[in-house]
Amino acid sequence: MAEHQRIAPPVRRIEFRAADSVRLVADERGESAAPVVLLLHGGGQTRHAWGATAVVLAARGWRTIAMDLRGHGDSDWPASGGYEITDFAGDVIAVVEQLPMAPFVVGASLGGLAALTAQGLVDGQLYAGVVLVDVTPRLEPVGVERIVGFMAAHPEGFASLDDAARAIADYLPHRRRTASVSGLERTLRECDDGRWRWRWDVRFLTDKHDIVGGDPTALRDRTERLRRDLTDAARRLRVPTLLIRGALSDLVSHEGARELLEAVPHARHVDVADAAHMVAGDQNDLFTAAVVDFLDQERRS
């Protein structure tokens, strides 16, 4: 690995304000005048999901901003809730308006849905380029059910980080389990009762009764409405676009990828081998290489 990739650029904590005054916390790396890459994590994750990728990009001359979405990590958990996709999209629009230039946006799962929805809510182009990480307008219900099932499980939390690690290993059997569990402190917090709970607001799920209620018809109806809205939004994209799909994904099928490429004919598509829905976590080196290749090509063009 090149010398500039071995030295981690310093990280700075910064904040943004959404239109409804929600405070959004982010980690920033790189020079302030450099082209911006805005990193938006998936549901139930935090900004730390991008750590390794953000380090590499910053070392290559990008200004990276990895943000905690509302109700996640250190960003505000609004007292009144507000966790529909349009709420997340509104936050993306607000953040972009506070940046000195249109960013390249890299959005995984919920972050990608928010980025696409945001583009559909405005007339002009919000971004310099878009990377969608295992997310397309068409979401396979079996994948949605599996993800929601895991997120909704263990409402009482975990007695220890080891217990949490075992639950995650059961959910991600294809991923090699690491010896240390200390990294889980970035996604779980120790509460006053001594139990460990996720660093995201449970109302993000519990407010969506049609999803967590287990009604397959309601789930299909929601995903179909979302597919129509997101397809319309995707057709508005005029900037360089890349879809990175996990080859083992049960959320984004080959048909879903094909439909996105039909809606965005100029888009490129990469499948990452041995990766499921959480591509960056499953195969970070391959994922980062795909992002670097795309961004560097656009910077040279």
MIDOSE-1310 file (N, C-alpha, C; in nm, 2 decimals, decimal comma, always signed):
residues 301
maeh	+0,08/-0,12/+0,00/+0,00/+0,00/+0,00/+0,09/+0,12/+0,00; +0,05/+0,23/-0,08/+0,12/+0,35/-0,09/+0,13/+0,42/+0,05; +0,24/+0,49/+0,06/+0,27/+0,56/+0,19/+0,15/+0,65/+0,23; +0,10/+0,73/+0,13/-0,01/+0,82/+0,17/-0,13/+0,75/+0,21
qria	-0,15/+0,62/+0,18/-0,27/+0,55/+0,23/-0,25/+0,49/+0,36; -0,12/+0,48/+0,41/-0,10/+0,42/+0,54/-0,11/+0,52/+0,66; -0,10/+0,65/+0,62/-0,11/+0,76/+0,72/-0,25/+0,81/+0,73; -0,32/+0,79/+0,84/-0,46/+0,83/+0,85/-0,47/+0,98/+0,87
ppvr	-0,54/+1,05/+0,78/-0,56/+1,19/+0,80/-0,63/+1,22/+0,93; -0,61/+1,34/+0,99/-0,68/+1,37/+1,11/-0,83/+1,38/+1,09; -0,91/+1,35/+1,19/-1,05/+1,35/+1,18/-1,10/+1,47/+1,27; -1,20/+1,54/+1,21/-1,26/+1,66/+1,28/-1,41/+1,63/+1,30
rief	-1,46/+1,66/+1,41/-1,61/+1,65/+1,43/-1,67/+1,78/+1,39; -1,77/+1,78/+1,30/-1,84/+1,89/+1,26/-1,99/+1,87/+1,27; -2,07/+1,98/+1,26/-2,21/+1,96/+1,28/-2,28/+2,04/+1,16; -2,40/+1,99/+1,13/-2,49/+2,06/+1,04/-2,63/+2,08/+1,10
raad	-2,71/+2,16/+1,05/-2,85/+2,18/+1,10/-2,94/+2,15/+0,99; -3,04/+2,06/+1,02/-3,14/+2,03/+0,92/-3,25/+2,14/+0,92; -3,34/+2,14/+0,83/-3,44/+2,24/+0,82/-3,53/+2,25/+0,94; -3,55/+2,14/+1,01/-3,63/+2,14/+1,13/-3,54/+2,15/+1,26
svrl	-3,42/+2,20/+1,24/-3,33/+2,23/+1,35/-3,26/+2,10/+1,41; -3,29/+1,99/+1,35/-3,22/+1,87/+1,39/-3,07/+1,88/+1,37; -2,99/+1,85/+1,48/-2,85/+1,86/+1,47/-2,79/+1,73/+1,41; -2,71/+1,75/+1,31/-2,65/+1,63/+1,24/-2,50/+1,63/+1,26
vade	-2,44/+1,53/+1,32/-2,30/+1,52/+1,35/-2,23/+1,44/+1,24; -2,11/+1,49/+1,21/-2,03/+1,42/+1,11/-1,88/+1,42/+1,14; -1,81/+1,33/+1,08/-1,66/+1,33/+1,09/-1,61/+1,38/+0,96; -1,52/+1,47/+0,96/-1,46/+1,53/+0,84/-1,31/+1,50/+0,84
rges	-1,27/+1,46/+0,72/-1,13/+1,44/+0,69/-1,09/+1,51/+0,56; -0,96/+1,54/+0,55/-0,91/+1,60/+0,43/-0,91/+1,75/+0,43; -0,86/+1,81/+0,33/-0,85/+1,96/+0,32/-0,98/+2,02/+0,29; -1,01/+2,14/+0,35/-1,14/+2,20/+0,35/-1,17/+2,24/+0,20
aapv	-1,07/+2,27/+0,12/-1,09/+2,32/-0,02/-1,10/+2,20/-0,12; -1,08/+2,08/-0,07/-1,08/+1,97/-0,16/-1,22/+1,93/-0,21; -1,24/+1,86/-0,32/-1,37/+1,82/-0,36/-1,43/+1,72/-0,25; -1,56/+1,74/-0,23/-1,63/+1,67/-0,12/-1,69/+1,54/-0,16
vlll	-1,68/+1,44/-0,07/-1,75/+1,32/-0,07/-1,83/+1,31/+0,05; -1,96/+1,30/+0,04/-2,06/+1,29/+0,15/-2,10/+1,15/+0,16; -2,07/+1,09/+0,28/-2,09/+0,95/+0,30/-2,21/+0,93/+0,40; -2,31/+0,86/+0,35/-2,44/+0,84/+0,42/-2,46/+0,69/+0,45
hggg	-2,46/+0,65/+0,57/-2,47/+0,51/+0,61/-2,61/+0,46/+0,60; -2,62/+0,33/+0,63/-2,74/+0,26/+0,62/-2,82/+0,26/+0,76; -2,95/+0,22/+0,75/-3,03/+0,22/+0,87/-2,97/+0,13/+0,98; -2,96/+0,19/+1,10/-2,91/+0,12/+1,22/-2,76/+0,13/+1,23
qtrh	-2,69/+0,19/+1,14/-2,55/+0,21/+1,14/-2,52/+0,35/+1,20; -2,39/+0,38/+1,20/-2,34/+0,52/+1,23/-2,24/+0,56/+1,13; -2,19/+0,68/+1,15/-2,09/+0,74/+1,06/-1,96/+0,66/+1,06; -1,94/+0,58/+1,17/-1,81/+0,50/+1,18/-1,81/+0,38/+1,08
awga	-1,92/+0,35/+1,02/-1,92/+0,25/+0,92/-1,83/+0,28/+0,80; -1,80/+0,41/+0,78/-1,72/+0,45/+0,67/-1,57/+0,47/+0,71; -1,53/+0,44/+0,83/-1,40/+0,48/+0,87/-1,29/+0,45/+0,78; -1,27/+0,32/+0,74/-1,16/+0,28/+0,65/-1,17/+0,35/+0,52
tavv	-1,29/+0,35/+0,46/-1,30/+0,41/+0,33/-1,27/+0,56/+0,33; -1,32/+0,63/+0,43/-1,30/+0,77/+0,45/-1,15/+0,80/+0,46; -1,08/+0,72/+0,53/-0,93/+0,75/+0,55/-0,86/+0,74/+0,41; -0,90/+0,63/+0,33/-0,83/+0,62/+0,20/-0,87/+0,74/+0,11
laar	-0,99/+0,78/+0,11/-1,03/+0,88/+0,02/-0,97/+1,02/+0,06; -0,96/+1,04/+0,19/-0,90/+1,17/+0,23/-0,75/+1,17/+0,20; -0,69/+1,05/+0,21/-0,55/+1,04/+0,18/-0,52/+1,07/+0,03; -0,62/+1,04/-0,05/-0,61/+1,06/-0,20/-0,66/+1,20/-0,24
gwrt	-0,68/+1,29/-0,15/-0,71/+1,43/-0,18/-0,85/+1,47/-0,18; -0,94/+1,39/-0,12/-1,08/+1,42/-0,11/-1,11/+1,47/+0,03; -1,21/+1,56/+0,04/-1,26/+1,60/+0,17/-1,38/+1,51/+0,20; -1,37/+1,42/+0,29/-1,48/+1,33/+0,32/-1,56/+1,38/+0,44
iamd	-1,69/+1,36/+0,43/-1,78/+1,40/+0,54/-1,87/+1,28/+0,56; -1,85/+1,20/+0,67/-1,93/+1,09/+0,71/-2,03/+1,13/+0,82; -2,15/+1,13/+0,79/-2,25/+1,19/+0,87/-2,34/+1,08/+0,94; -2,37/+1,11/+1,07/-2,48/+1,03/+1,14/-2,61/+1,08/+1,09
lrgh	-2,69/+0,99/+1,04/-2,83/+1,03/+1,00/-2,91/+1,06/+1,12; -3,02/+1,13/+1,11/-3,10/+1,17/+1,22/-3,15/+1,04/+1,29; -3,15/+1,05/+1,42/-3,19/+0,93/+1,50/-3,09/+0,82/+1,51; -2,96/+0,85/+1,46/-2,86/+0,75/+1,47/-2,73/+0,82/+1,53
gdsd	-2,65/+0,74/+1,60/-2,53/+0,78/+1,65/-2,54/+0,91/+1,74; -2,46/+1,01/+1,71/-2,45/+1,13/+1,79/-2,54/+1,24/+1,73; -2,61/+1,22/+1,62/-2,70/+1,32/+1,57/-2,83/+1,32/+1,66; -2,91/+1,42/+1,65/-3,03/+1,44/+1,73/-3,13/+1,33/+1,70
wpas	-3,19/+1,28/+1,81/-3,30/+1,19/+1,80/-3,43/+1,28/+1,82; -3,49/+1,33/+1,72/-3,60/+1,42/+1,74/-3,71/+1,37/+1,83; -3,75/+1,46/+1,92/-3,85/+1,43/+2,02/-3,98/+1,38/+1,96; -4,01/+1,44/+1,84/-4,14/+1,41/+1,78/-4,13/+1,30/+1,67
ggye	-4,01/+1,24/+1,67/-3,99/+1,14/+1,57/-3,95/+1,20/+1,43; -4,02/+1,16/+1,33/-3,99/+1,21/+1,19/-3,88/+1,13/+1,12; -3,92/+1,00/+1,09/-3,82/+0,91/+1,03/-3,87/+0,85/+0,90; -3,96/+0,92/+0,83/-3,99/+0,88/+0,70/-3,88/+0,92/+0,60
itdf	-3,88/+0,85/+0,48/-3,77/+0,87/+0,39/-3,76/+1,02/+0,35; -3,87/+1,09/+0,34/-3,86/+1,23/+0,31/-3,80/+1,32/+0,42; -3,80/+1,27/+0,54/-3,73/+1,34/+0,65/-3,58/+1,33/+0,63; -3,53/+1,21/+0,60/-3,39/+1,19/+0,58/-3,35/+1,26/+0,45
agdv	-3,43/+1,26/+0,35/-3,40/+1,33/+0,23/-3,39/+1,48/+0,25; -3,48/+1,54/+0,33/-3,47/+1,68/+0,37/-3,34/+1,71/+0,44; -3,29/+1,62/+0,52/-3,16/+1,65/+0,59/-3,05/+1,65/+0,48; -3,05/+1,56/+0,38/-2,95/+1,56/+0,28/-2,95/+1,69/+0,20
iavv	-3,06/+1,74/+0,17/-3,07/+1,87/+0,10/-3,02/+1,98/+0,18; -3,05/+1,98/+0,31/-3,00/+2,09/+0,40/-2,85/+2,08/+0,41; -2,79/+1,96/+0,42/-2,65/+1,95/+0,43/-2,58/+2,00/+0,30; -2,63/+1,95/+0,19/-2,57/+1,99/+0,06/-2,57/+2,15/+0,05
eqlp	-2,68/+2,21/+0,09/-2,69/+2,35/+0,08/-2,58/+2,42/+0,17; -2,53/+2,36/+0,27/-2,43/+2,41/+0,36/-2,29/+2,39/+0,32; -2,27/+2,31/+0,21/-2,14/+2,28/+0,16/-2,10/+2,39/+0,05; -1,97/+2,41/+0,04/-1,92/+2,51/-0,06/-1,93/+2,46/-0,20
mapf	-1,96/+2,34/-0,23/-1,97/+2,28/-0,36/-2,06/+2,16/-0,36; -2,11/+2,13/-0,48/-2,19/+2,00/-0,49/-2,10/+1,88/-0,46; -2,14/+1,80/-0,37/-2,06/+1,68/-0,33/-2,08/+1,56/-0,42; -1,99/+1,47/-0,42/-2,02/+1,33/-0,46/-2,08/+1,27/-0,34
vvga	-2,19/+1,20/-0,36/-2,25/+1,13/-0,25/-2,24/+0,98/-0,26; -2,20/+0,92/-0,15/-2,20/+0,77/-0,14/-2,30/+0,73/-0,04; -2,41/+0,66/-0,08/-2,52/+0,63/+0,01/-2,54/+0,48/+0,01; -2,53/+0,42/+0,13/-2,56/+0,28/+0,15/-2,70/+0,26/+0,20
slgg	-2,78/+0,17/+0,14/-2,91/+0,13/+0,19/-2,99/+0,26/+0,22; -3,03/+0,29/+0,35/-3,11/+0,40/+0,38/-3,04/+0,53/+0,33; -2,91/+0,54/+0,34/-2,84/+0,66/+0,30/-2,86/+0,68/+0,15; -2,86/+0,57/+0,07/-2,88/+0,58/-0,07/-3,02/+0,61/-0,11
laal	-3,12/+0,56/-0,03/-3,26/+0,59/-0,05/-3,28/+0,74/-0,02; -3,22/+0,79/+0,08/-3,23/+0,93/+0,11/-3,17/+1,02/+0,00; -3,06/+0,98/-0,05/-2,99/+1,06/-0,15/-3,08/+1,06/-0,28; -3,13/+0,95/-0,32/-3,22/+0,94/-0,44/-3,34/+1,02/-0,42
taqg	-3,41/+1,01/-0,30/-3,53/+1,08/-0,27/-3,51/+1,23/-0,28; -3,39/+1,27/-0,22/-3,36/+1,42/-0,22/-3,35/+1,47/-0,36; -3,29/+1,40/-0,45/-3,28/+1,44/-0,59/-3,41/+1,46/-0,65; -3,51/+1,37/-0,61/-3,64/+1,38/-0,67/-3,72/+1,49/-0,61
lvdg	-3,67/+1,56/-0,51/-3,75/+1,67/-0,45/-3,70/+1,81/-0,50; -3,60/+1,81/-0,58/-3,55/+1,94/-0,63/-3,54/+1,94/-0,78; -3,53/+2,06/-0,84/-3,53/+2,07/-0,98/-3,39/+2,05/-1,04; -3,29/+2,11/-0,98/-3,15/+2,10/-1,03/-3,08/+1,97/-0,98
qlya	-2,96/+1,96/-1,02/-2,88/+1,85/-0,97/-2,81/+1,88/-0,84; -2,84/+1,80/-0,74/-2,78/+1,82/-0,61/-2,64/+1,78/-0,60; -2,59/+1,68/-0,68/-2,46/+1,62/-0,65/-2,37/+1,63/-0,77; -2,24/+1,62/-0,75/-2,15/+1,61/-0,86/-2,14/+1,47/-0,91
gvvl	-2,18/+1,37/-0,83/-2,19/+1,23/-0,87/-2,25/+1,15/-0,76; -2,29/+1,03/-0,79/-2,37/+0,95/-0,70/-2,31/+0,80/-0,70; -2,29/+0,75/-0,58/-2,26/+0,61/-0,57/-2,37/+0,54/-0,48; -2,44/+0,45/-0,53/-2,55/+0,38/-0,46/-2,49/+0,25/-0,42
vdvt	-2,49/+0,22/-0,29/-2,43/+0,10/-0,23/-2,54/+0,00/-0,19; -2,56/-0,10/-0,28/-2,66/-0,20/-0,26/-2,80/-0,15/-0,23; -2,84/-0,05/-0,31/-2,97/+0,00/-0,30/-3,02/+0,05/-0,44; -3,14/+0,01/-0,48/-3,20/+0,05/-0,60/-3,35/+0,08/-0,57
prle	-3,42/+0,14/-0,66/-3,56/+0,16/-0,64/-3,64/+0,04/-0,60; -3,60/-0,07/-0,67/-3,67/-0,20/-0,64/-3,59/-0,27/-0,52; -3,67/-0,29/-0,41/-3,61/-0,36/-0,30/-3,69/-0,49/-0,28; -3,61/-0,60/-0,27/-3,68/-0,73/-0,26/-3,73/-0,75/-0,12
pvgv	-3,86/-0,79/-0,11/-3,93/-0,80/+0,02/-3,86/-0,90/+0,11; -3,80/-1,01/+0,06/-3,74/-1,10/+0,15/-3,62/-1,04/+0,22; -3,55/-0,95/+0,15/-3,43/-0,88/+0,21/-3,48/-0,78/+0,31; -3,58/-0,71/+0,28/-3,64/-0,61/+0,37/-3,68/-0,68/+0,50
eriv	-3,75/-0,79/+0,49/-3,80/-0,86/+0,60/-3,68/-0,91/+0,69; -3,58/-0,96/+0,63/-3,47/-1,01/+0,71/-3,40/-0,89/+0,78; -3,38/-0,78/+0,72/-3,31/-0,67/+0,78/-3,40/-0,62/+0,89; -3,53/-0,59/+0,87/-3,61/-0,54/+0,97/-3,62/-0,64/+1,09
gfma	-3,63/-0,77/+1,06/-3,64/-0,87/+1,16/-3,52/-0,86/+1,26; -3,40/-0,84/+1,20/-3,28/-0,83/+1,28/-3,28/-0,70/+1,37; -3,32/-0,59/+1,30/-3,32/-0,46/+1,37/-3,42/-0,46/+1,48; -3,53/-0,53/+1,46/-3,64/-0,53/+1,56/-3,62/-0,63/+1,67
ahpe	-3,53/-0,72/+1,65/-3,50/-0,82/+1,76/-3,42/-0,76/+1,87; -3,42/-0,83/+1,98/-3,35/-0,78/+2,10/-3,38/-0,64/+2,15; -3,51/-0,61/+2,16/-3,55/-0,48/+2,21/-3,50/-0,45/+2,35; -3,47/-0,56/+2,43/-3,42/-0,54/+2,56/-3,27/-0,52/+2,56
gfas	-3,20/-0,52/+2,45/-3,06/-0,50/+2,44/-2,98/-0,63/+2,46; -2,86/-0,62/+2,50/-2,77/-0,73/+2,52/-2,70/-0,72/+2,65; -2,68/-0,83/+2,72/-2,61/-0,83/+2,85/-2,46/-0,79/+2,83; -2,40/-0,82/+2,72/-2,26/-0,79/+2,70/-2,23/-0,77/+2,55
ldda	-2,12/-0,71/+2,52/-2,08/-0,70/+2,38/-2,06/-0,84/+2,31; -2,02/-0,93/+2,39/-2,00/-1,07/+2,34/-2,14/-1,12/+2,29; -2,24/-1,10/+2,37/-2,37/-1,14/+2,33/-2,42/-1,07/+2,20; -2,39/-0,95/+2,19/-2,42/-0,87/+2,07/-2,34/-0,93/+1,95
arai	-2,22/-0,96/+1,97/-2,13/-1,02/+1,86/-2,19/-1,15/+1,81; -2,24/-1,23/+1,90/-2,30/-1,36/+1,86/-2,42/-1,34/+1,78; -2,51/-1,24/+1,82/-2,63/-1,21/+1,74/-2,59/-1,16/+1,60; -2,49/-1,08/+1,59/-2,45/-1,03/+1,46/-2,39/-1,14/+1,38
adyl	-2,32/-1,23/+1,44/-2,26/-1,34/+1,36/-2,37/-1,43/+1,31; -2,47/-1,45/+1,38/-2,59/-1,53/+1,33/-2,65/-1,46/+1,22; -2,66/-1,33/+1,22/-2,72/-1,25/+1,11/-2,64/-1,25/+0,99; -2,51/-1,25/+1,01/-2,41/-1,24/+0,90/-2,32/-1,36/+0,89
phrr	-2,38/-1,48/+0,87/-2,30/-1,60/+0,87/-2,18/-1,61/+0,77; -2,19/-1,53/+0,66/-2,09/-1,53/+0,56/-1,97/-1,45/+0,60; -1,98/-1,37/+0,70/-1,87/-1,28/+0,74/-1,78/-1,34/+0,85; -1,65/-1,33/+0,83/-1,56/-1,38/+0,94/-1,57/-1,30/+1,06
rtas	-1,59/-1,36/+1,17/-1,60/-1,29/+1,30/-1,46/-1,25/+1,35; -1,45/-1,12/+1,39/-1,33/-1,07/+1,45/-1,31/-1,12/+1,59; -1,19/-1,12/+1,64/-1,16/-1,17/+1,78/-1,20/-1,06/+1,88; -1,18/-0,93/+1,84/-1,22/-0,83/+1,94/-1,36/-0,78/+1,91
vsgl	-1,43/-0,74/+2,02/-1,56/-0,69/+2,01/-1,56/-0,54/+2,05; -1,45/-0,48/+2,07/-1,44/-0,34/+2,11/-1,50/-0,25/+2,01; -1,49/-0,28/+1,88/-1,54/-0,20/+1,78/-1,69/-0,18/+1,78; -1,76/-0,27/+1,85/-1,91/-0,26/+1,86/-1,95/-0,15/+1,95
ertl	-1,86/-0,09/+2,03/-1,89/+0,03/+2,11/-1,93/+0,15/+2,02; -1,90/+0,14/+1,89/-1,94/+0,25/+1,80/-2,08/+0,24/+1,75; -2,14/+0,12/+1,77/-2,28/+0,10/+1,73/-2,37/+0,06/+1,84; -2,32/+0,03/+1,96/-2,40/+0,01/+2,08/-2,35/+0,10/+2,19
recd	-2,44/+0,13/+2,28/-2,40/+0,21/+2,40/-2,44/+0,13/+2,53; -2,36/+0,15/+2,63/-2,40/+0,09/+2,76/-2,49/+0,18/+2,83; -2,61/+0,13/+2,87/-2,71/+0,21/+2,93/-2,70/+0,20/+3,09; -2,79/+0,28/+3,15/-2,78/+0,28/+3,30/-2,81/+0,15/+3,37
dgrw	-2,88/+0,06/+3,30/-2,92/-0,07/+3,36/-2,81/-0,17/+3,33; -2,70/-0,13/+3,27/-2,58/-0,22/+3,24/-2,60/-0,30/+3,11; -2,71/-0,28/+3,04/-2,73/-0,35/+2,91/-2,68/-0,27/+2,79; -2,65/-0,33/+2,69/-2,60/-0,26/+2,57/-2,71/-0,25/+2,46
rwrw	-2,73/-0,13/+2,42/-2,84/-0,11/+2,32/-2,78/-0,04/+2,20; -2,85/-0,05/+2,08/-2,81/+0,01/+1,96/-2,81/+0,16/+1,97; -2,72/+0,22/+1,90/-2,71/+0,37/+1,90/-2,80/+0,43/+1,79; -2,93/+0,38/+1,79/-3,03/+0,44/+1,70/-3,16/+0,44/+1,77
dvrf	-3,24/+0,53/+1,73/-3,38/+0,55/+1,79/-3,47/+0,44/+1,75; -3,52/+0,36/+1,84/-3,61/+0,25/+1,80/-3,74/+0,30/+1,73; -3,77/+0,43/+1,75/-3,89/+0,48/+1,67/-3,87/+0,48/+1,52; -3,74/+0,47/+1,48/-3,71/+0,46/+1,34/-3,79/+0,34/+1,28
ltdk	-3,80/+0,23/+1,36/-3,88/+0,12/+1,31/-4,02/+0,12/+1,37; -4,04/+0,14/+1,50/-4,17/+0,12/+1,56/-4,27/+0,22/+1,50; -4,23/+0,33/+1,44/-4,33/+0,42/+1,38/-4,38/+0,37/+1,25; -4,32/+0,26/+1,19/-4,36/+0,21/+1,07/-4,43/+0,07/+1,09
hdiv	-4,55/+0,08/+1,14/-4,63/-0,03/+1,18/-4,65/-0,13/+1,06; -4,66/-0,08/+0,94/-4,68/-0,17/+0,83/-4,56/-0,26/+0,80; -4,44/-0,21/+0,84/-4,32/-0,29/+0,82/-4,30/-0,39/+0,93; -4,30/-0,34/+1,06/-4,27/-0,43/+1,17/-4,39/-0,51/+1,21
ggdp	-4,50/-0,49/+1,16/-4,62/-0,56/+1,20/-4,63/-0,70/+1,14; -4,54/-0,73/+1,04/-4,53/-0,86/+0,98/-4,64/-0,89/+0,87; -4,71/-0,78/+0,83/-4,81/-0,80/+0,72/-4,74/-0,79/+0,59; -4,73/-0,90/+0,52/-4,66/-0,90/+0,39/-4,72/-0,82/+0,28
talr	-4,86/-0,81/+0,29/-4,93/-0,72/+0,19/-4,89/-0,57/+0,21; -4,89/-0,53/+0,34/-4,85/-0,39/+0,37/-4,71/-0,36/+0,33; -4,62/-0,46/+0,35/-4,48/-0,44/+0,32/-4,47/-0,43/+0,17; -4,53/-0,52/+0,09/-4,53/-0,51/-0,05/-4,58/-0,37/-0,10
drte	-4,69/-0,33/-0,04/-4,75/-0,20/-0,08/-4,65/-0,08/-0,06; -4,58/-0,09/+0,06/-4,49/+0,02/+0,09/-4,37/+0,02/-0,01; -4,31/-0,10/-0,03/-4,20/-0,11/-0,12/-4,23/-0,08/-0,27; -4,36/-0,10/-0,31/-4,40/-0,07/-0,44/-4,42/+0,08/-0,46
rlrr	-4,47/+0,15/-0,36/-4,48/+0,29/-0,36/-4,34/+0,36/-0,36; -4,25/+0,30/-0,28/-4,12/+0,35/-0,28/-4,05/+0,33/-0,41; -4,07/+0,21/-0,48/-4,01/+0,19/-0,61/-4,05/+0,29/-0,71; -4,18/+0,32/-0,71/-4,23/+0,42/-0,81/-4,16/+0,56/-0,79
dltd	-4,16/+0,60/-0,66/-4,11/+0,73/-0,63/-3,96/+0,74/-0,66; -3,88/+0,63/-0,62/-3,74/+0,63/-0,64/-3,70/+0,62/-0,79; -3,78/+0,55/-0,86/-3,76/+0,54/-1,01/-3,77/+0,67/-1,07; -3,87/+0,75/-1,04/-3,89/+0,88/-1,09/-3,77/+0,97/-1,05
aarr	-3,72/+0,96/-0,92/-3,61/+1,03/-0,88/-3,48/+0,99/-0,95; -3,46/+0,86/-0,97/-3,34/+0,82/-1,04/-3,34/+0,87/-1,19; -3,45/+0,88/-1,25/-3,46/+0,94/-1,39/-3,41/+1,08/-1,39; -3,41/+1,15/-1,28/-3,37/+1,29/-1,28/-3,21/+1,30/-1,27
lrvp	-3,15/+1,19/-1,24/-3,00/+1,20/-1,23/-2,93/+1,23/-1,36; -2,86/+1,33/-1,37/-2,78/+1,36/-1,49/-2,63/+1,36/-1,47; -2,59/+1,32/-1,35/-2,45/+1,32/-1,31/-2,40/+1,18/-1,31; -2,26/+1,16/-1,31/-2,20/+1,03/-1,31/-2,26/+0,95/-1,19
tlli	-2,30/+0,82/-1,22/-2,36/+0,74/-1,12/-2,30/+0,60/-1,13; -2,29/+0,54/-1,01/-2,23/+0,41/-0,99/-2,32/+0,33/-0,90; -2,36/+0,21/-0,93/-2,42/+0,12/-0,84/-2,32/+0,01/-0,80; -2,30/+0,00/-0,67/-2,22/-0,11/-0,62/-2,31/-0,21/-0,55
rgal	-2,32/-0,33/-0,60/-2,41/-0,43/-0,54/-2,33/-0,54/-0,48; -2,38/-0,59/-0,37/-2,32/-0,71/-0,31/-2,37/-0,83/-0,39; -2,27/-0,91/-0,43/-2,31/-1,02/-0,52/-2,40/-1,12/-0,44; -2,39/-1,12/-0,31/-2,48/-1,21/-0,23/-2,60/-1,14/-0,17
sdlv	-2,63/-1,02/-0,22/-2,74/-0,94/-0,16/-2,87/-1,01/-0,18; -2,95/-1,01/-0,07/-3,09/-1,05/-0,09/-3,19/-0,93/-0,09; -3,13/-0,81/-0,09/-3,21/-0,69/-0,10/-3,22/-0,64/-0,24; -3,11/-0,64/-0,31/-3,10/-0,59/-0,45/-3,07/-0,71/-0,54
sheg	-3,17/-0,74/-0,63/-3,15/-0,85/-0,72/-3,09/-0,80/-0,85; -3,06/-0,90/-0,94/-3,01/-0,86/-1,07/-3,12/-0,78/-1,14; -3,25/-0,82/-1,12/-3,36/-0,74/-1,19/-3,36/-0,60/-1,14; -3,34/-0,58/-1,01/-3,34/-0,45/-0,95/-3,23/-0,37/-1,01
arel	-3,11/-0,43/-1,02/-3,00/-0,36/-1,08/-3,03/-0,32/-1,23; -3,09/-0,41/-1,30/-3,12/-0,38/-1,44/-3,22/-0,27/-1,45; -3,32/-0,26/-1,36/-3,42/-0,16/-1,37/-3,35/-0,02/-1,34; -3,26/-0,02/-1,24/-3,19/+0,11/-1,22/-3,11/+0,15/-1,34
leav	-3,04/+0,06/-1,41/-2,96/+0,10/-1,52/-3,05/+0,14/-1,64; -3,18/+0,09/-1,64/-3,27/+0,14/-1,74/-3,31/+0,29/-1,71; -3,33/+0,31/-1,58/-3,38/+0,45/-1,54/-3,26/+0,55/-1,55; -3,14/+0,50/-1,53/-3,02/+0,59/-1,54/-2,92/+0,52/-1,64
phar	-2,95/+0,55/-1,77/-2,87/+0,47/-1,88/-2,72/+0,50/-1,87; -2,68/+0,61/-1,82/-2,54/+0,64/-1,81/-2,47/+0,58/-1,69; -2,54/+0,52/-1,60/-2,49/+0,46/-1,48/-2,40/+0,34/-1,51; -2,30/+0,32/-1,42/-2,22/+0,20/-1,42/-2,26/+0,11/-1,31
hvdv	-2,21/-0,01/-1,32/-2,25/-0,12/-1,22/-2,14/-0,21/-1,19; -2,12/-0,23/-1,06/-2,01/-0,32/-1,01/-2,07/-0,42/-0,91; -2,05/-0,54/-0,92/-2,09/-0,64/-0,82/-1,96/-0,68/-0,74; -1,97/-0,68/-0,61/-1,86/-0,71/-0,52/-1,88/-0,85/-0,48
adaa	-1,78/-0,94/-0,51/-1,79/-1,08/-0,48/-1,78/-1,10/-0,33; -1,85/-1,20/-0,28/-1,85/-1,24/-0,14/-1,90/-1,13/-0,05; -1,98/-1,05/-0,10/-2,04/-0,94/-0,01/-2,19/-0,95/-0,02; -2,26/-0,94/+0,09/-2,41/-0,93/+0,09/-2,45/-0,78/+0,10
hmva	-2,56/-0,75/+0,17/-2,61/-0,62/+0,16/-2,51/-0,52/+0,22; -2,44/-0,55/+0,33/-2,35/-0,46/+0,39/-2,22/-0,47/+0,32; -2,21/-0,41/+0,20/-2,09/-0,44/+0,12/-1,97/-0,38/+0,18; -1,97/-0,26/+0,23/-1,85/-0,20/+0,29/-1,80/-0,28/+0,41
gdqn	-1,88/-0,34/+0,49/-1,84/-0,42/+0,60/-1,80/-0,56/+0,56; -1,85/-0,61/+0,46/-1,82/-0,75/+0,42/-1,69/-0,75/+0,34; -1,67/-0,66/+0,25/-1,55/-0,66/+0,16/-1,50/-0,52/+0,15; -1,44/-0,46/+0,25/-1,41/-0,32/+0,25/-1,31/-0,29/+0,15
dlft	-1,20/-0,37/+0,13/-1,10/-0,33/+0,04/-1,15/-0,33/-0,11; -1,23/-0,43/-0,14/-1,29/-0,43/-0,28/-1,39/-0,32/-0,30; -1,47/-0,29/-0,19/-1,56/-0,18/-0,20/-1,49/-0,05/-0,22; -1,39/-0,02/-0,13/-1,32/+0,10/-0,14/-1,25/+0,12/-0,27
aavv	-1,19/+0,01/-0,33/-1,13/+0,02/-0,46/-1,23/+0,06/-0,57; -1,35/+0,01/-0,56/-1,45/+0,05/-0,66/-1,49/+0,20/-0,65; -1,50/+0,24/-0,52/-1,53/+0,39/-0,50/-1,42/+0,47/-0,55; -1,30/+0,44/-0,51/-1,18/+0,52/-0,55/-1,17/+0,52/-0,70
dfld	-1,19/+0,41/-0,77/-1,17/+0,41/-0,92/-1,28/+0,50/-0,98; -1,40/+0,50/-0,93/-1,51/+0,58/-0,99/-1,48/+0,73/-0,96; -1,44/+0,76/-0,84/-1,42/+0,90/-0,81/-1,29/+0,96/-0,88; -1,19/+0,88/-0,89/-1,07/+0,93/-0,95/-1,09/+0,95/-1,10
qerr	-1,17/+0,86/-1,16/-1,20/+0,87/-1,30/-1,28/+1,00/-1,33; -1,37/+1,03/-1,24/-1,45/+1,16/-1,26/-1,37/+1,28/-1,23; -1,27/+1,27/-1,14/-1,19/+1,38/-1,11/-1,10/+1,41/-1,23; -1,06/+1,31/-1,30/-0,97/+1,33/-1,42/-1,04/+1,38/-1,54
s	-1,18/+1,36/-1,54/-1,25/+1,39/-1,66/-1,28/+1,54/-1,67
